[in-house]
Amino acid sequence: SAVRTRPTVPPVAGPFIRVSFKPDAKESDIRFLLISVGAIIVGGPTQLGDYYLYVQPERADWAAQKIGKSPIVDQANVMATLPPLKD
């Protein structure tokens, strides 16, 4: 049977940023954007295409605003906790 793994990041407390990228966003552009704000992906993509990002807590609001202004992003918002994972 297939083994499903999650990204190997230590468990962290929020806040997190939920972001949905535009369908034509290139992976290289997404990586550059995440690096520019110091974010790492801790979940996703979901069925709706959302990714969950972690940044240092004191930078969450700033990072969400910067990500949200990117032309490759549909929307970005800060969340206190990650949603429960579904198999």
N, C-alpha and C positions, 0 to 999 in steps of 0.2 A: 504494500500500500504506500501511497505517496506521503511524504512527511511535509507538513506545512510549517514553515518557520516564520518568525517575525524578525524585524530588524534587531540586530544585537546592540541595543542601546540600554544603558541602565535605566531602571524605572525612575521617572522624574515627576515632580509635582508641576502643576500648571503655573501660569496659564499657557495655553496652546493657541496656535493660529490655524483656523480652518481656511483653506484656500482652494478655489477652483480655477484652473487654468483654461484659457480659451482652447478650443479643439485644435487650432493650428499652431499652438505654442511648440517650439522646438525644445528638445531635451537640453541642448546646450544653453539656451536662453534661460530655462528654468534653473539649471545648476548655477549659472552666473548670478541670477537674482537671489537665490538662497544664500550663496556665499557672500554677496554684498551686504546682507543684513545679519549674517552669522546664524542662519537657521539650519536645522537638520530635520529631515523627514522622520517622523515617529509613527506614522500610520498612513494607510491609503495605498493606492486609490480605492475609494469606496465604489459601490455600484453607481453612485451619482457623479463619480469623478473627483470627489473631494480628497485633498491631502491634509494631513495634520502635521504641523511644524512645531518645533520647540526652539525658543530663543531664551536668552537670559531673561528672567521675569521682569527686571526693570526696563527692558528694551521691547517688551511685547507690543505696547500700544504704538510706539514709533515704527517698529518693524511691520506691523499690520498696515499702518498708513502707507508706508513706502511700497510694500508689496501690492496693496490695493490700487496704487497709482500706475503700476506697470501696465503697458499695453498688452501684455500676454495674459493678464489676469482678469477673470470675470468678477470675482469678489473675494474678499479676505476679511475675516473677523476674528476677534479674540474670544476664546472660550475658556472657562475656568477649568474644565476637566475634559478628558477624552470620552467619547461615547463608548458604550460597551461594544466589544468586538463580536461579530457574528461569523459563524463558520459557514 
